[in-house]
Amino acid sequence: MTSPLKYTDLLNQYNNKYQNDQCNQWDNIKTPGKCNAAKEYRNEVTKFVQESIDEEQKSIEYEKKLMNDRIKNEDHKNIYPLLNYDFDYKTAIRKELNPYKLNITNEPTFTKFVDSSLKLKNYIDYMGTIAYPNDNTVPGISDIVTENKDKLNIVKLKRIEDNKLPYPSFKKDYPECLYPTTGKNASSYFINVGSCPTKIKDKNTCITRGYKWVTEKSAPSYIKNFINTYNPDDNKNIPAPDTPLPPPEPEKGSCFKPRFVYINNKAQGIFGMDGIIPSMFNEINSIRPDKLANIMAGYNLGGSGIVPCSIEEFGINEKLNVSSILLLASLLVVLYISIKK
């Protein structure tokens, strides 16, 4: 993985180039104006770096408030990972594709003119064939101005929230190998879109697993009074005053497991071209009404879609019924015979 770009690295690089290379006395005898051009270029780099840092600061107060609200509302249970969800394409592309990083300069030599012209192809490649995000993309690094300390603190808080997981067994249900969120999928994420019923009947077990327990509502007291015909005077089996009370009945209710939709934002273009423009066309095609309806119905399209509810795993004290075991054994026998043939 390449080290993340800092804008100040660009500034330091060209300050050194101006001082140690471009203003060499002998070079400027051969190429008049080389030092002046380097000075002008350095000023442009300085301006670009400062504008980029200032632009990042504009949204900091809003982001601080938003992050505080997310922590308070426990949004990590509904959006995961937050860093991917907030991936800033504008800043990421600005850091990845700018003339100063690509070393496109105004050096007044024919060789440098040809070299800088050829480097313009990088823009065409990213627009047409090269996918972004790529293997080196890291959310919270590649898409932020790392010189901004406030932004780094916000990213730190997001990482803390992302480490919590929506519920303890989330990675087991949504493994990285099937639902990637790194590298080329640095902007892919999950959103909670509902819940799935489970077979869990115990409230404590349900809450421990990070699921939602819904208590079964009892009838209002006025209805109980209306239908109650019990007369205590007719009860001849009144227990003695020192008789211990029976244990309370377990709370009745249902346990529901969170259900998520996976948004696959990996660059996916057309005809083998995964650049920004082909990917945009593909994205526009993906939001046709018929495809949106299929996604919301639970079908997987282009890697995105609602993950279907799975049957809740059996508990320790539960056993598979005999018919299920026989069916599984039969399938294994058929598979074995097929392989032997």
For each residue, the residues with C-beta under 8 A, 3 or more apart:
1: 135 136 138
2: 136
3:
4: 138 141 142 146
5: 9 10 95 96 101
6: 9 10 146 147
7: 10 11 48 49 52 53 95 145 147
8: 11 12 49 147
9: 5 6 12 13
10: 5 6 7 13 14 45 48 49 100 101
11: 7 8 14 15 45 46 49
12: 8 9 15 16
13: 9 10 16 17
14: 10 11 17 18 41 42 45 100
15: 11 12 18 19 42
16: 12 13 19 20 21
17: 13 14 20 21 22 38
18: 14 15 21 22 23 35 38 39 41 42
19: 15 16 23
20: 16 17 24
21: 16 17 18 24 27 38
22: 17 18 27 34 35 37 38 107
23: 18 19 27 28 34 35 38 39
24: 20 21 27 28
25: 28 29
26: 29 30
27: 21 22 23 24 30 31 34
28: 23 24 25 31 32 33 34 35
29: 25 26 32
30: 26 27
31: 27 28 34 108 109
32: 28 29
33: 28 36 37 108
34: 22 23 27 28 31 37 38 107 108 109
35: 18 22 23 28 38 39
36: 33 39 40
37: 22 33 34 40 41 106 107 108
38: 17 18 21 22 23 34 35 41 42 107
39: 18 23 35 36 42 43
40: 36 37 43 44 106
41: 14 18 37 38 44 45 105 106 107
42: 14 15 18 38 39 45 46
43: 39 40 46 47
44: 40 41 47 48 100
45: 10 11 14 41 42 48 49 100
46: 11 42 43 49 50
47: 43 44 50 51
48: 7 10 44 45 51 52 98 100
49: 7 8 10 11 45 46 52 53
50: 46 47 53 54
51: 47 48 54 55
52: 7 48 49 55 56 94 145
53: 7 49 50 56 57 145 147 148
54: 50 51 57 58
55: 51 52 58 145
56: 52 53 59 60 91 144 145 148 151
57: 53 54 60 148 150
58: 54 55
59: 56 62 63
60: 56 57 63 64 148 150 151 154
61: 64 65
62: 59 65 66
63: 59 60 66 67 151 154
64: 60 61 67 68 150 154
65: 61 62 68 69
66: 62 63 69 70
67: 63 64 70 71 154 157 158
68: 64 65 71 72
69: 65 66 72 73 75
70: 66 67 73 75 76 82 161
71: 67 68 74 75 157 161
72: 68 69
73: 69 70
74: 71 77
75: 69 70 71 78 79 82 161
76: 70 79 80 82 161 162 164 165 166
77: 74 166 167 192 210 258
78: 75 166 191 192
79: 75 76 82 85 189 190 191 192
80: 76 85 162 165 166 170 189 190 260
81: 84 85 139 158 162 181 189
82: 70 75 76 79 85 86 158 161 162
83: 86 87 139 140 155 158 159 162
84: 81 87 139 181 185 186 187 188 189 265
85: 79 80 81 82 189
86: 82 83 139 158
87: 83 84 92 133 139 143 186 187 265
88: 91 92 143 144
89: 92 93 143 187
90: 93 94
91: 56 88 94 95 143 144 145
92: 87 88 89 95 96 132 133 137 142 143
93: 89 90 96 97 126 132 276
94: 52 90 91 97 98
95: 5 7 91 92 98 101 142 143
96: 5 92 93 101 126 132 142
97: 93 94 101 102 122 123 126
98: 48 94 95 101 102
99: 102 104 105
100: 10 14 44 45 48 103 104
101: 5 10 95 96 97 98
102: 97 98 99 119 122
103: 100 116 119
104: 99 100 116 119 120
105: 41 99 112 116
106: 37 40 41
107: 22 34 37 38 41 112 113 116
108: 31 33 34 37 112
109: 31 34 112 113
110: 113 114
111: 114 115
112: 105 107 108 109 115 116
113: 107 109 110 116 117
114: 110 111 117 118
115: 111 112 118 119
116: 103 104 105 107 112 113 119 120
117: 113 114 120
118: 114 115 121
119: 102 103 104 115 116 122
120: 104 116 117 123 124
121: 118 124 125
122: 97 102 119 125 126
123: 97 120 126 127
124: 120 121 127 128
125: 121 122 128 129 130 275
126: 93 96 97 122 123 130 132 275 276
127: 123 124 275 276 277
128: 124 125 273 275 277 278
129: 125 272 273 274 275
130: 125 126 134 274 275
131: 134 184 266 267 269 274 275 279
132: 92 93 96 126 137 267 275 276
133: 87 92 137 142 183 184 185 186 187 266 267
134: 130 131 137 183 184
135: 1 183 184
136: 1 2 142 183
137: 92 132 133 134 142 143 183 184 186
138: 1 4 141 142 182 186
139: 81 83 84 86 87 142 143 186 187
140: 83 143 144 155 158 159
141: 4 138 144 146 155
142: 4 92 95 96 133 136 137 138 139 186
143: 87 88 89 91 92 95 137 139 140
144: 56 88 91 140 141 148 151 152 155
145: 7 52 53 55 56 91 148 151
146: 4 6 141 151 152
147: 6 7 8 53
148: 53 56 57 60 144 145 151 152
149: 152 153
150: 57 60 64 153 154
151: 56 60 63 144 145 146 148 154 155
152: 144 146 148 149 155 156
153: 149 150 156 157
154: 60 63 64 67 150 151 157 158
155: 83 140 141 144 151 152 158 159
156: 152 153 159 160
157: 67 71 153 154 160 161
158: 67 81 82 83 86 140 154 155 161 162
159: 83 140 155 156 162 163
160: 156 157 163 164
161: 70 71 75 76 82 157 158 164
162: 76 80 81 82 83 158 159
163: 159 160
164: 76 160 161
165: 76 80 168 170 171
166: 76 77 78 80 170 190 192 210 258 260
167: 77 170 209 210 211 257 258
168: 165 209 210
169: 172 173 209 210
170: 80 165 166 167 173 174
171: 165 174 175 176
172: 169 175
173: 169 170 307 310
174: 170 171 178 179 190 260 262 307
175: 171 172 178 179
176: 171 179 180 181 182
177: 180
178: 174 175
179: 174 175 176 188 190 262
180: 176 177 183 184 185 188 266
181: 81 84 176 185 186 188 189
182: 138 176 185 186
183: 133 134 135 136 137 180 186
184: 131 133 134 135 137 180 266 267
185: 84 133 180 181 182 188 264 265 266
186: 84 87 133 137 138 139 142 181 182 183
187: 84 87 89 133 139 265
188: 84 179 180 181 185 262 263 264 265 266
189: 79 80 81 84 85 181 262 263 265
190: 79 80 166 174 179 260 261 262 263
191: 78 79 260 261 263
192: 77 78 79 166 258 259 260
193: 259 260 261 306
194: 258 259
195: 212 256 257 258 259
196: 256 257 258 259 309 310 312
197: 254 255 256 257 309 312
198: 206 211 255 256 257 312
199: 311 312 314 315 318
200: 205 206 209 211 255 312 315
201: 250 255
202: 205 206 250
203: 206 207 213 215 250 251 253 255
204: 207 208
205: 200 202 208 209 255 315
206: 198 200 202 203 209 211 212 213 255
207: 203 204 210 211 213
208: 204 205
209: 167 168 169 200 205 206 257
210: 77 166 167 168 169 207 258
211: 167 198 200 206 207 255 256 257 258
212: 195 206 255 256 257 258
213: 203 206 207 253 254 255 256
214: 253 254 255 256
215: 203 251 252 253
216: 251 252 253 254
217:
218:
219: 223 224
220: 223 224
221: 224 225
222: 225 226
223: 219 220 226 227
224: 219 220 221 227 228
225: 221 222 228
226: 222 223
227: 223 224
228: 224 225
229:
230: 235
231: 234 235
232: 235
233:
234: 231
235: 230 231 232 238
236:
237:
238: 235
239: 243
240: 243
241:
242:
243: 239 240
244:
245:
246:
247:
248:
249: 252
250: 201 202 203
251: 203 215 216
252: 215 216 249
253: 203 213 214 215 216
254: 197 213 214 216
255: 197 198 200 201 203 205 206 211 212 213 214
256: 195 196 197 198 211 212 213 214
257: 167 195 196 197 198 209 211 212 309 312
258: 77 166 167 192 194 195 196 210 211 212
259: 192 193 194 195 196 306 307 309
260: 80 166 174 190 191 192 193 306 307
261: 190 191 193 295 304 305 306 307
262: 174 179 188 189 190 303 304 305 307
263: 188 189 190 191 304
264: 185 188 268 302 303 304
265: 84 87 185 187 188 189
266: 131 133 180 184 185 188 303
267: 131 132 133 184 274 275 276 279
268: 264 274 279 282 302 303
269: 131 272 273 274 275 277 278 279 281 282
270: 273 278 281 282
271: 278
272: 129 269
273: 128 129 269 270 278
274: 129 130 131 267 268 269 278 279
275: 125 126 127 128 129 130 131 132 267 269 278 279
276: 93 126 127 132 267 279 280
277: 127 128 269 280 281
278: 128 269 270 271 273 274 275 281 282
279: 131 267 268 269 274 275 276 282 283
280: 276 277 283 284
281: 269 270 277 278 284 285
282: 268 269 270 278 279 285 286 302
283: 279 280 286 287
284: 280 281 287
285: 281 282 288 291
286: 282 283 291 301 302 304
287: 283 284 291 292
288: 285 291 292
289: 292 293
290: 293 294
291: 285 286 287 288 294 295 301
292: 287 288 289 295 296
293: 289 290 296 297
294: 290 291 297 299 301 305
295: 261 291 292 298 299 300 301 304 305 306
296: 292 293 306
297: 293 294 306
298: 295 305 306 308
299: 294 295 305
300: 295 303 304 305
301: 286 291 294 295 304 305
302: 264 268 282 286
303: 262 264 266 268 300
304: 261 262 263 264 286 295 300 301
305: 261 262 294 295 298 299 300 301
306: 193 259 260 261 295 296 297 298
307: 173 174 259 260 261 262
308: 298
309: 196 197 257 259
310: 173 196
311: 199
312: 196 197 198 199 200 257
313:
314: 199 318 319 320
315: 199 200 205 318
316:
317:
318: 199 314 315
319: 314
320: 314 324 325
321: 324 325
322: 325 326
323: 326 327
324: 320 321 327 328
325: 320 321 322 328 329
326: 322 323 329 330
327: 323 324 330 331
328: 324 325 331 332
329: 325 326 332 333
330: 326 327 333 334
331: 327 328 334 335
332: 328 329 335 336
333: 329 330 336 337
334: 330 331 337 338
335: 331 332 338 339
336: 332 333 339 340
337: 333 334 340 341
338: 334 335 341
339: 335 336
340: 336 337
341: 337 338
